[in-house]
Structure formats: structure tokens, C-alpha cells
Amino acid sequence: MITPKFKHDCDKCKFVGRLDGKDCYVHVTASAPVRAHDPHECRTMYTLIMRDGDDGPDYISTSFFEGLDWRSNYPVWEIVWRMFDDR
């Protein structure tokens, strides 16, 4: 079983594996505004966090909204689907 190497303090994130030496987590926000100027259009937002150290700023992240084009980030988001394979 693969386990995280680095500390991560968000209890809402789900560890989904390791990629290129980084711990990968997915954070799902159930209803987030797609555009700041239009708070009525909300969708599920997925954020992928890739942590490469124990210090707070030792990570990179990217997000996309359900139903919007995420294929431009496909190499990074391939790991997100591991989360759904566990269901």
C-alpha cells in the first residue's frame, strides 16, 4: 500500500498516490462559484495538491470545475481518476 511521505494538514483532502516523488491529494469543494462575478453558477470544484515537502508552502496545486474542459491538464489529472477507482 502506498502511503504519504510528507505531512499534509488538511483533513478534507484525500491522498490518492505519489507521482514523480510528490504526494498527491484531491480536495473536493461541493459547490464553488465558477466565476467571481457570478456567484449563482456553482459547480463541484476539484483541486489536486502535489506536495514535495513537510513545510506549508512545499506544494503546487491546480483546480478545475465539474463539467468544464479539464483536458489541458490531463497529465496531472490522470491521478485524480485513481480516487474514483477506489469506490
Summary of the structure (lengths in Angstrom):
residues: 87
radius of gyration: 13.6
end to end distance: 16.4
largest distance: 43.7
contacts: 191
relative contact order: 0.21
helix: 15%
strand: 47%
